[in-house]
Amino acid sequence: MDSLGDSSSAGDGLVERRSSPGRADLSGLYRVGRTLGRGHFAVVKLARQVNTGQLVAVKIIDKTKLDVLAASHLLQEVRCMKLVQHPNVVQLHEVIDTPTTLYLVMELAEGGDLYDYILRHDGGVAEGTAKRHFAQIVQAVAYCHRLHVVHRDLKPENVVFFPQQGTVKLTDFGFSNLFKPGIMLATSCGSLAYSAPEILLGEEYDAPAVDIWSLGVILYMLVCGVPPFQETNDSETLVMILDCRYSVPEHISANCRDLISRMLQRDPSRRASLEEIEGHQWLEGLDNNLLSPEPPPHWLSGALSPGSPCPGAPECGDLLAAKPSTRQAFPGPCIFSFNFDMTK
């Protein structure tokens, strides 16, 4: 695996990297708790920083299971995360590199993700609320693009809530890459329901344009409560996407309809730019205080401060034990992901 020390950039100053050839785990640095998620080569754990008591999410990657392609993919993810430092992007606090394992220490999103949030709002989120969430997602993507970072996997599952900060943040840069304006990319990646037609056709594509298509899908889901392209099976869903065939419920405002249609354009060259999205009439009237701060969810009661937990609150290893599992699938087909060559 390439040395992470070679991936320094202008944004790296806020990310601490420790190369620890003699270290086998996180003992003495973090107290590791419950599993939050799993992937092909990695597991994400809840952890508490020993000195400060801060709760974090730690992505633990087994380097011994990575082939050259997977290692290159991981290196690119770390590079992009180190580069992107923005209030609406989940922060990579620290990278700890040992001979067999790579630890990525990140902000813990204590408020759940946008997917579950949408499921709890039958028929969609009120437009006044939806625009506050969507504006922050757009700000994050616009910042990434200014740094020439394309996400390529924008979807509600990759937008998470930070209630105490009053923000939503973009996460999971596993399919991200650096791009040069005007230079096309060729890697097919992402999730069917959110992928632009040109990616699904295996064509070369303009990097910013595919993220903008996905933003259109996210906005539609926010205000309508369901995906715009959804049929009884993946083949029919694919045809809907390639035909750009969808309908918007009558209760959606004209301005919101217009913004959705500007992003969900079959022809990438006709899609709205991020500047046009940010300046669209539907997003007018928002102040800087986009989301009202909220108290932490009950399942994290007492766990967000470095002091002792409140009586009865679960300790680090069981912090998520009381968090209800609300995730369910939308009616219709499963959403599948593409995993192809990540070298371009």
C-alpha positions as CSV (number, residue, x, y, z in Angstrom):
1,M,0.0,0.0,0.0
2,D,1.3,3.5,-0.9
3,S,2.5,5.6,2.0
4,L,-0.1,8.0,3.2
5,G,2.6,10.4,3.9
6,D,2.9,11.0,0.2
7,S,-0.6,12.4,0.1
8,S,0.0,15.7,1.8
9,S,-2.0,18.7,0.5
10,A,-3.0,22.2,1.5
11,G,-5.8,20.8,3.6
12,D,-3.7,18.3,5.5
13,G,-2.7,20.6,8.3
14,L,-6.0,19.9,10.2
15,V,-5.5,16.2,10.1
16,E,-3.0,14.5,12.3
17,R,-1.3,11.4,10.9
18,R,0.6,8.9,13.0
19,S,2.8,6.3,11.5
20,S,3.1,3.7,14.2
21,P,5.2,0.7,13.0
22,G,5.3,-0.7,16.6
23,R,1.6,-0.3,17.3
24,A,-0.9,-3.1,16.8
25,D,-4.1,-1.4,17.9
26,L,-5.6,1.8,19.5
27,S,-4.8,0.9,23.1
28,G,-4.1,4.0,25.1
29,L,-5.5,6.4,22.5
30,Y,-9.1,5.4,22.0
31,R,-11.5,3.1,23.9
32,V,-13.3,1.2,21.1
33,G,-16.9,0.2,21.5
34,R,-19.8,-1.0,19.3
35,T,-19.7,-1.8,15.6
36,L,-21.5,0.9,13.6
37,G,-21.1,-0.6,10.1
38,R,-19.1,-3.1,8.0
39,G,-17.7,-3.1,4.5
40,H,-15.6,-5.4,2.3
41,F,-12.3,-4.5,4.0
42,A,-13.3,-2.3,6.9
43,V,-15.4,-2.1,10.0
44,V,-16.6,1.2,11.6
45,K,-16.5,1.3,15.4
46,L,-17.7,3.8,18.0
47,A,-14.8,5.0,20.1
48,R,-14.0,7.4,22.9
49,Q,-10.8,9.4,22.9
50,V,-9.0,8.5,26.1
51,N,-7.6,11.9,27.0
52,T,-10.6,14.1,26.1
53,G,-13.5,11.8,26.3
54,Q,-14.6,12.8,22.8
55,L,-16.8,10.3,20.9
56,V,-15.7,9.5,17.4
57,A,-16.3,7.0,14.6
58,V,-13.2,4.9,13.7
59,K,-13.0,3.2,10.3
60,I,-10.7,0.2,10.8
61,I,-9.2,-1.2,7.5
62,D,-7.4,-4.5,7.4
63,K,-4.5,-3.7,5.0
64,T,-3.6,-7.4,4.6
65,K,-6.8,-8.0,2.7
66,L,-6.3,-5.1,0.2
67,D,-5.1,-5.8,-3.3
68,V,-3.3,-3.1,-5.3
69,L,-6.6,-1.7,-6.7
70,A,-8.3,-1.6,-3.3
71,A,-5.3,0.0,-1.7
72,S,-5.2,2.7,-4.4
73,H,-9.0,3.3,-3.9
74,L,-8.5,3.7,-0.1
75,L,-5.5,6.1,-0.6
76,Q,-7.7,8.2,-2.9
77,E,-10.5,8.3,-0.2
78,V,-8.0,9.5,2.4
79,R,-6.5,12.1,0.2
80,C,-9.9,13.6,-0.6
81,M,-11.0,13.6,3.0
82,K,-7.8,15.3,4.1
83,L,-8.3,17.9,1.4
84,V,-11.9,18.7,2.1
85,Q,-12.3,20.7,5.4
86,H,-15.7,22.3,5.5
87,P,-18.5,22.7,8.1
88,N,-20.8,20.5,6.0
89,V,-18.4,17.7,5.5
90,V,-17.7,15.0,8.1
91,Q,-14.2,15.7,9.3
92,L,-11.3,13.2,9.3
93,H,-9.6,14.0,12.6
94,E,-6.7,11.6,12.5
95,V,-5.1,8.8,10.5
96,I,-3.2,6.1,12.4
97,D,-1.2,3.8,10.2
98,T,0.2,0.5,11.6
99,P,1.9,-2.4,9.7
100,T,-1.4,-4.3,9.3
101,T,-4.2,-1.8,9.9
102,L,-5.2,1.7,9.0
103,Y,-7.4,3.6,11.4
104,L,-9.4,6.6,10.1
105,V,-10.7,8.7,13.1
106,M,-13.7,10.8,12.1
107,E,-16.5,12.9,13.5
108,L,-19.4,10.9,15.0
109,A,-22.8,11.7,13.4
110,E,-25.1,11.4,16.4
111,G,-28.3,12.3,14.6
112,G,-28.7,9.6,12.0
113,D,-28.8,9.9,8.2
114,L,-31.0,11.6,5.7
115,Y,-32.4,8.3,4.4
116,D,-34.0,7.4,7.7
117,Y,-35.1,11.0,8.1
118,I,-37.0,10.9,4.8
119,L,-38.6,7.6,5.8
120,R,-40.0,9.2,8.9
121,H,-41.8,11.9,6.7
122,D,-44.5,10.2,4.7
123,G,-45.1,12.2,1.5
124,G,-41.9,14.2,1.9
125,V,-40.4,16.9,4.1
126,A,-42.0,20.4,4.2
127,E,-40.3,22.6,1.6
128,G,-39.2,25.2,4.2
129,T,-37.3,22.5,6.1
130,A,-36.1,20.6,3.0
131,K,-34.5,23.7,1.6
132,R,-32.5,24.2,4.8
133,H,-31.1,20.7,4.6
134,F,-30.6,20.8,0.8
135,A,-28.7,24.2,0.9
136,Q,-26.1,22.7,3.2
137,I,-25.6,19.7,1.0
138,V,-25.1,22.0,-2.0
139,Q,-22.6,24.1,0.0
140,A,-20.6,20.9,0.8
141,V,-20.6,19.7,-2.8
142,A,-19.8,23.1,-4.2
143,Y,-16.8,23.3,-1.9
144,C,-15.6,19.9,-3.0
145,H,-15.9,20.8,-6.6
146,R,-13.9,24.0,-6.0
147,L,-11.1,21.8,-4.8
148,H,-11.6,19.5,-7.8
149,V,-13.0,16.7,-5.7
150,V,-16.0,14.8,-7.1
151,H,-18.0,12.6,-4.6
152,R,-19.7,10.2,-7.1
153,D,-21.9,8.6,-4.4
154,L,-24.2,11.3,-3.3
155,K,-27.3,9.8,-1.7
156,P,-29.4,10.3,1.4
157,E,-27.5,7.5,3.3
158,N,-24.3,9.6,2.8
159,V,-25.8,12.8,4.4
160,V,-25.8,12.8,8.2
161,F,-27.2,15.0,10.9
162,F,-25.3,16.7,13.7
163,P,-28.2,18.0,15.9
164,Q,-26.0,19.9,18.4
165,Q,-24.2,21.8,15.7
166,G,-27.5,22.4,13.8
167,T,-26.0,21.0,10.6
168,V,-26.1,18.2,8.0
169,K,-22.8,16.9,6.7
170,L,-21.6,14.9,3.7
171,T,-19.8,11.7,4.4
172,D,-18.4,8.5,2.8
173,F,-15.8,9.6,0.2
174,G,-15.2,5.9,-0.9
175,F,-15.9,6.7,-4.5
176,S,-14.5,10.2,-4.6
177,N,-11.7,11.2,-6.8
178,L,-9.8,14.3,-8.0
179,F,-10.6,15.7,-11.4
180,K,-9.4,18.2,-13.8
181,P,-12.0,20.6,-15.3
182,G,-12.7,19.6,-18.9
183,I,-11.1,16.1,-18.5
184,M,-13.6,13.3,-18.6
185,L,-13.7,10.4,-16.1
186,A,-14.6,6.8,-17.0
187,T,-15.1,4.8,-13.8
188,S,-18.6,3.4,-13.3
189,C,-19.5,3.6,-9.6
190,G,-22.2,4.7,-7.2
191,S,-25.8,3.4,-6.6
192,L,-28.3,2.7,-9.4
193,A,-31.1,5.0,-8.1
194,Y,-28.8,8.0,-7.8
195,S,-26.4,7.5,-10.7
196,A,-26.5,9.7,-13.8
197,P,-27.5,8.1,-17.1
198,E,-24.0,8.5,-18.6
199,I,-22.5,6.5,-15.8
200,L,-25.0,3.7,-16.2
201,L,-24.3,3.6,-19.9
202,G,-20.6,3.2,-19.3
203,E,-19.7,6.4,-21.1
204,E,-17.0,8.9,-20.2
205,Y,-18.5,11.7,-18.1
206,D,-18.0,15.2,-16.8
207,A,-17.3,14.8,-13.1
208,P,-19.3,17.8,-11.6
209,A,-22.3,16.9,-13.8
210,V,-22.8,13.4,-12.2
211,D,-22.9,14.9,-8.7
212,I,-25.5,17.5,-9.9
213,W,-27.7,14.7,-11.2
214,S,-27.5,13.0,-7.8
215,L,-28.4,16.3,-6.0
216,G,-31.5,16.3,-8.1
217,V,-32.5,12.9,-6.9
218,I,-31.8,13.8,-3.3
219,L,-34.0,17.0,-3.5
220,Y,-36.8,15.0,-5.2
221,M,-36.7,12.4,-2.4
222,L,-36.6,15.1,0.3
223,V,-39.8,16.8,-0.9
224,C,-41.6,13.8,-2.3
225,G,-40.6,11.1,0.1
226,V,-39.8,8.5,-2.6
227,P,-37.1,8.2,-5.3
228,P,-38.0,9.7,-8.7
229,F,-36.9,6.6,-10.6
230,Q,-38.4,3.4,-9.1
231,E,-40.0,0.5,-10.8
232,T,-40.7,-3.1,-9.8
233,N,-37.2,-4.3,-10.9
234,D,-33.8,-2.9,-11.6
235,S,-34.1,-3.2,-15.4
236,E,-37.2,-1.1,-15.5
237,T,-35.7,1.4,-13.1
238,L,-32.7,1.7,-15.4
239,V,-35.0,2.4,-18.4
240,M,-36.7,5.2,-16.4
241,I,-33.4,6.8,-15.6
242,L,-32.1,6.6,-19.1
243,D,-35.3,8.1,-20.4
244,C,-35.3,10.6,-17.6
245,R,-38.9,9.8,-17.0
246,Y,-40.4,10.9,-13.6
247,S,-43.4,12.8,-12.3
248,V,-43.6,15.4,-9.5
249,P,-46.6,15.4,-7.2
250,E,-48.9,18.4,-7.6
251,H,-48.3,19.7,-4.1
252,I,-44.7,20.6,-4.9
253,S,-44.2,24.3,-5.6
254,A,-43.4,25.6,-9.1
255,N,-39.9,26.8,-8.0
256,C,-39.0,23.5,-6.4
257,R,-40.2,21.6,-9.5
258,D,-38.1,23.9,-11.7
259,L,-34.9,23.3,-9.6
260,I,-35.4,19.6,-9.7
261,S,-35.9,19.7,-13.5
262,R,-32.8,21.8,-13.9
263,M,-30.7,19.1,-12.2
264,L,-32.4,16.0,-13.7
265,Q,-31.5,16.6,-17.3
266,R,-30.6,13.7,-19.5
267,D,-28.0,15.8,-21.3
268,P,-25.2,16.6,-18.8
269,S,-24.4,19.9,-20.6
270,R,-27.9,21.1,-19.9
271,R,-27.8,20.5,-16.1
272,A,-27.7,23.5,-13.8
273,S,-24.3,24.4,-12.5
274,L,-23.7,24.6,-8.7
275,E,-23.7,28.4,-9.0
276,E,-27.1,28.3,-10.7
277,I,-28.4,25.9,-8.0
278,E,-27.1,28.1,-5.2
279,G,-28.7,31.2,-6.8
280,H,-32.0,29.5,-7.7
281,Q,-35.2,31.3,-6.5
282,W,-36.3,28.3,-4.5
283,L,-33.3,28.7,-2.2
284,E,-33.7,32.4,-1.7
285,G,-34.4,33.8,1.8
286,L,-32.2,31.5,3.8
287,D,-30.1,33.0,6.5
288,N,-26.8,31.7,7.8
289,N,-28.4,30.0,10.7
290,L,-29.8,27.2,8.5
291,L,-30.7,24.7,11.2
292,S,-31.8,25.3,14.7
293,P,-29.5,23.5,17.2
294,E,-31.2,20.6,18.9
295,P,-30.4,18.5,22.0
296,P,-28.6,15.2,21.5
297,P,-30.8,12.2,20.9
298,H,-31.8,10.2,24.0
299,W,-29.5,7.3,23.1
300,L,-26.5,9.6,23.5
301,S,-27.6,11.2,26.7
302,G,-24.6,12.1,28.7
303,A,-22.1,10.7,26.2
304,L,-21.1,13.8,24.3
305,S,-19.1,15.4,27.0
306,P,-15.7,14.3,28.3
307,G,-17.1,13.9,31.8
308,S,-18.8,10.9,33.3
309,P,-22.0,9.7,31.6
310,C,-25.4,10.5,33.2
311,P,-26.6,7.7,35.5
312,G,-28.2,5.0,33.5
313,A,-26.6,6.1,30.2
314,P,-24.9,3.3,28.3
315,E,-21.1,3.3,28.3
316,C,-19.0,3.5,25.2
317,G,-19.4,-0.1,24.3
318,D,-23.2,0.1,24.3
319,L,-23.8,3.7,23.4
320,L,-26.0,2.7,20.4
321,A,-27.8,0.0,22.3
322,A,-30.8,2.2,22.9
323,K,-30.9,3.7,19.4
324,P,-34.0,2.4,17.6
325,S,-33.4,0.7,14.3
326,T,-35.7,2.5,11.9
327,R,-34.1,1.7,8.6
328,Q,-36.3,0.0,6.0
329,A,-36.3,-0.3,2.3
330,F,-38.5,1.9,0.1
331,P,-41.2,-0.1,-1.6
332,G,-39.9,-1.6,-4.8
333,P,-36.5,-3.0,-5.8
334,C,-33.3,-3.1,-3.8
335,I,-30.8,-0.4,-4.7
336,F,-27.6,-2.0,-5.9
337,S,-24.2,-0.5,-6.0
338,F,-21.5,-0.7,-8.7
339,N,-18.0,-1.7,-7.8
340,F,-15.7,-1.3,-10.7
341,D,-12.2,-0.1,-11.6
342,M,-11.4,2.9,-9.3
343,T,-8.2,3.9,-11.1
344,K,-9.6,6.7,-13.2
